C-alpha cells in the first residue's frame, strides 16, 4: 500500500512539472508572436510612407528613374515576403532599406528637394519608423533567443520536441548595419579632400610623423659638486652665561623725574609723585 502511494505521489509531481514546463513554453511562443506583430506594424507604416515619398520626388528627379524604380520594386518584394516567415521578410526588408538609402543619397544632389518641406517631413517620418523597426527587431530577437534556449535545455527539451515546439528564426539586420560608418567632420574645404574621396569613402591614411631623436647623454657631475658648506665653529664655552641671567630686580633702571620748565604753575591740588630717597 505504501509503495503504491509513493508511486502515485511521484507520478503527480512529474505530471505537475510537465504542465508547468508546457505552459512556460507556450507563453514564450506567444511572446514571440506578439513581438513579431510589433515589427509588422512598423513595417506596414513604412510601406505606406514610401509611395508618398516617391510621388514627392518624382517631378524633380527626371533623370533618376532607376532609383525610383528600385525603391518601388523593393517595396513590392517586401510586402510579398510578409507571408514567408521572418527570415525571408528580413532579407526583403534589408533590400528595401538599401534602396531607400540610395534614394536619400540622390536627393542630396537636388537643392530644391532638400528644401522641400513635404520631402523633409517624409524623410523624418521614415527615419523615425526605421528607429522603431530597429527597436522592435531587438525585442523580437531577444524573445526568440529566450525561447530557443528554453527548448534546447533540460528539462524542457524532453517535452518540447514531442509536443511540437520548433526553433524560431531571428529577424536579422542588414549587413550594412554591422559596418562602421565613415564620418567626415567637414574640417577644411574641398581642396583639402583627397582626390576621389566622397561620402562613404575612407580617407587615405596619413604617414606617421618620425619620432624625435633622443636627448644627448649628460656628463656625470665632477667630484666635489655641489660644493659643501664649511662647518661652523662650535659656540664658545660659557655661552650663554648661566649665572646672573636673567637680570636682577630693578632692571631696566628707572629714569629720574624731569624738572618742570621755568614758569610752570601746577594746578590746584596737584601732588608731585614721590621721588627717590635722598642720600
Steps between C-alpha positions, in 0.01 A plus 500: 500500500776740589684418176202590288458821696862601433463414131182706481669802662794477260264479202307806617826697541617404151169593341494834684856577390412410142199732507709787636767450234239479223327817615833684518588401143158607376541840663843546340360409160217749539749772592681432172176541304426826683851636432473406132166680478670820623754471217221455246325815624812710445571337164149573378541863604819522293328337203231771514754784513711386205243572222450851636875561493530367144219727381659801672839461331384367164456843346851614594699186422423466132836340423503268803216268408707189574531596865124548528435172320732312735319643803158407360606146414670450837183610677291254301740216580492587870120496506492163323758350737285571804336156483827307452632521855740723690815393313362574150335820614817622668693450176238690299483783752879534497489541122232766540711684755797503261288643218368772730854596591584535133195722455598723793854529366364605160272760656808675636595593141182704454489823704130550426417162651714565805299815572159348422296487821296198394810298416665599827199386701484167317870443560458575868205262528691225320800551729277475807340185360843348435590556865174339613570200276845467650364500856226249411755275331721502811204406720397222263849352478537506879169315536601244238831443677322435828259255337768311302714468811204362697411224251865394469573455871394242756228439615305690231671311219333177620152619408576779247558268205210258551256788561594692185716785629736587215791742476410851382702715257653834587417823320852580383610855432652607173875436456569876474374547858806319637748718305661805653392811308756749371456838667608822326514780756530760224824663616661683208363564153459276204859571395627323812311182416700232317412434138213255465387538859129541563214376710568149625866506392765469766779759479849390403713412801752765590862400577596512863745775599852389577586462865721781642867410559592406856669773708884485520640334812607738773844483659503380862573772760865548599628398837430764760184632330288652639741684734461424869444775753795548740426374851413767752707544817333371816388766756761616754493341845294693751241621247231583579593620848346290771540721804345843529252433222229617479580848643424568866210702636508868406595432138462702283591809707232763551548848351518784760209745490559811295469850649203710377582782261548850646176685563289185520221525757355168619121478514330539837513186708778341295732277701834418342588127488741384767856508379792271588624529855774748550841370612 
